[in-house]
Amino acid sequence: LKDRKLIVHIIPFENRRQILVTHDATENDRIEMMRRDFIANASHELRTPLTVINGFLEIAQTQPDLDQTIRMSHLKLMIEQGQRMQNLVEDMLTLTRLESIDYPVRPEHVNIHNLLDQIKQEADALSGGRHEISLMIDGPDIEGSTDELRSAFSNLVSNAVRYTPAGGRIDIKWKNTEAGPQFSVKDSGIGIRAEHIARLTERFYRVDKSRSRETQGTGLGLAIVKHVLLRHGAVLAIESQPEAGSTFIVRFDKNSTDGDMVRALEN
Ligand code: ADP
């Protein structure tokens, strides 16, 4: 009981006896702390781009005769920061929707070929030819929410592109295993040190904040992945080696308990 916070109510009862009612507030406190952290992080993330935009607007107002090229570069930076705020707000709305228990998955037939072809095209566009990206599909379609799975897979694939330097390789695979279908993205990127792996799906957890921001990251991508997988009864495994690359594996079966499996149900 050392780390728990118990609230004890003493209620007078007949004949001078009393009833003790205990109530464990540890979980409530934890949820309240997570809520406060989320609001603090989100506000901080929104404040930075807002400060940049406001700064440039003030320059535009006080220096109307500014050189045209400088003005254009300020506009470009403001558009980038506006985009960053939009990405963040959209990811926050997606997470909120996914977390709502009143909103269960409505399973439909997911056409894996169509879905992964689209994701591959997006990855090619994001990479702009700087990476070699392959797609291999050798497994059955599944039941689930196409929109949610698109969001999970595309987050994993765009991370692979964003955290892999130019010239690297990215292999996207859909295959069937004895336990069930499996999606994986393997990159030859910067990799992740072991101590970070278990925390990656926490909201706003980033190994390197500046690198994430440079590539338009919101810090919410893997939290979204975690929730989508949780809703589909799937689990995420992460294998990574610093400087060598990472593999993110999604297994669509509930019973697997591999070595460093990060269960979507945990954290
Ligand atoms: P972000 O928007 O910062 O990329 P995510 O939730 O998608 O947020 O990922 C959380 C963190 O996990 C990233 O900031 C990055 O440090 C790390 N990460 C995710 N995918 C990869 C990857 N493929 N290679 C290396 N690091 C990764």
Residues whose N, C-alpha, C, O or C-beta is under 5 A from the ligand:
A	BS01	ADP	N159 A160 Y163 G189 G191 I192 L200 Y205 R206 V207 D208 S212 G217 T218 G219 L220 G221 L222 A223 S246
